[in-house]
């Protein structure tokens, strides 16, 4: 078609009354631009700022370099002497790649495909926050009206915005990751000292470090890694009990490859040796503890010879190490989550309890070179800042049976491993009552035992909201998917908790959101507002400002002081305890009152090698992994694109396995995983080990999907009945993540 | 103000280019009612006239896009289909990955990530042209829709100021040349060929093809200018 110039001009000037004759298509305002350049922050293109890392709870101070508007480099902040100690780890210095991941969640999304499952395309469409909040509020309110507030389940954390939302809704069902993480030592410390778990270990001043599976050096958690190596430089003796040669074991003076799940026997025998030989710290024990007589009488049965038979550790070593531990001061037992005293074996609670007793016997609690509770600045609490009266929670029973474990309920910690059973029962049979909707915040299904069971449960919900950074597995099952803010985008302040040997506040001075992400506390406020519960909203920013004001600082102060405020001083021992006796109780009155064994007592683990499943399963994490969260980082994934089955050469020869070949691994969950084999003397011949953080199946994670396997598939979850059957000795209802045996054959 | 009717051929050509850029910018924005109204009679005519003035003839493809929209009797249904496909292509895709991330750095950088050197490059050109990102534009500066709109703006500004502010016109022209040759033409074809190849919806496939042709034209034009 030919067009004359005149025709075109006619079109071009159509509708234009004035002198400017442009086609109407050019009339509209610009969408992407403002006529005046908007500069949200000074030096937005090239700047350097201090920022508290948010990858793990070490919360190391970092220095972030922005060039051309993009974070190019993250390194240490030398001013932080409690977290990174002037170093940054591989996870922290890689963190910017998630910010700029093109697959990241950017706007609220809505599912258009009603079918849910691992292989269902959710059919996302972008929606506005207004629509997202509106839909969530409508679904929540309908569920409350029809089935009561207990029909809403929150898979979040027990942090403040989460519990605000929970209490405003009035549901007892809030759950999180603590039963696979730290609930066991938390409860043991509470039972023995009246105070929940201390997070600080003064490793650098210790002369003797005794680890029962503790391996923070291997997890590159710098707040523990740095003082561990400082202690080594200072000449501390390090002894590590671990069925696998961990990083801590590799750096130790002695690695003792103990049989998995038998650390309790060794600790009990050590307590016996130390008390019977009278080499405990008499002054400390007299002043700050009670119940030594009862403990002494009780542990007489636990001889080193008895423990040797159970644990494969020679009796002479148990005696020698007990003597060294009691007489080399200061001596300390660092513990942290996934070690033997974490929630990994059915007897882990008693191990944690025994570790508290052993620490107290050598005067290692609240003493230089020992264990401390965090020293935090005194600031106003949320309830002081924004007092509010919540509606009465009518339904106290939880779908996961937690209400049957009163000791955990009193610590306000949730539970997960029963959740799938509870949720399925509630959805399918309305037992104990119907559950219809749920909200999950940064909650990876892969981090829990038998994830397929959880997936089945989540798929059956009427409505699921997921909040996350990347479209992971849980997100695949969402009806509404909300984008969370990445910590590098955030602005704010963090009060240190881990390794807070003195009070410290670190700044976040991030780059601002790239798309329409909202922080979790804003999301909670948005949901409350839309639900007609605006009275429960909190001015979180205001709270933070008020807390900084209580300390006498501000964001500007932090900006001009290398991003860190601290009240640096060596901790003065605080030896007051919140037990009825106000002392550390070897014989716990809290446990006695609750109907539990009040003294650390031997119990066996659950799973033992059988003909079908002859190997103990050990789980570890790579230093560049954080739960399953960092799998979509192309560079971190390149370090090791798959997890391995680590197996001893003798066992490998017996099974005909070759280095680089593949093995099939099975357990009583009925799942079979195909894993590449790595033959190594770093595991006992009766154990196999593998790394967590692999096996992603979300098809929206371009780098992580299909890499390796998730060992959680081999870990059985437990029914409420199974938990109740070990209740008498495990009041922490732990998930027993490592209490499993597997079968291995050549693929 | 100058009366456009008295000016020469180059200006009309400029207007035509501005129209095509603006049309495509809207097509690569999140689909809404405004996108549907682009295909009403007046506007589609404006686009077609401009298109032909540039010496291109792809009426068939435009009518495919229009027809596709009309086939859905309910505008709401068409919109939902477009929303799903737009989200899949450019925001969050199942399976495997966002099909065609609409950001220059994904194609020009070596990391395939959002926000690279090219993002800063283009954002600095926006600043040089006196523009900042709109507060309501919650996206990264090198989003394809922003870049196409920017090109349209630069050309339209030159038309506006031609004859009155020679310096300003020259400045805009220089930014335009830099922007097209050193930035947009370098990555838009890579991006558009992904859309043309992988879109499951005719609408985006033909729009991508049109855009490819136009960018080819622009590349050639820009080269002759140098």
Interface residues (C-beta under 8 A of the other chain):
Chain A: X1 X2 X3 X5 X7 X8 X9 X11 X12 X13 X14 X18 X19 X20 X21 X22 X23 X24 X25 X26 X30 X31 X32 X33 X34 X35 X36 X37 X38 X39 X45 X68 X69 X70 X97 X100 X101 X102 X103 X104 X105 X106 X107 X109 X112 X121 X122 X123 X124 X125 X126 X471 X476 X481 X513 X514 X515 X516 X699 X700 X702 X705
Chain B: X1 X2 X3 X4 X5 X9 X12 X15 X16 X18 X19 X22 X23 X25 X29 X30 X38 X42 X43 X45 X46 X47 X49 X50 X52 X53 X57 X59 X80 X83 X84 X86 X87 X88 X91 X92 X93 X94 X95 X96 X97 X98 X101 X103 X105 X106 X111 X112 X113 X114 X115 X116 X117 X119 X120 X121 X123 X124 X126 X127 X130 X131 X132 X133 X134 X135 X137 X138 X139 X140 X143 X145 X146 X149 X150 X152 X153 X156 X159 X160
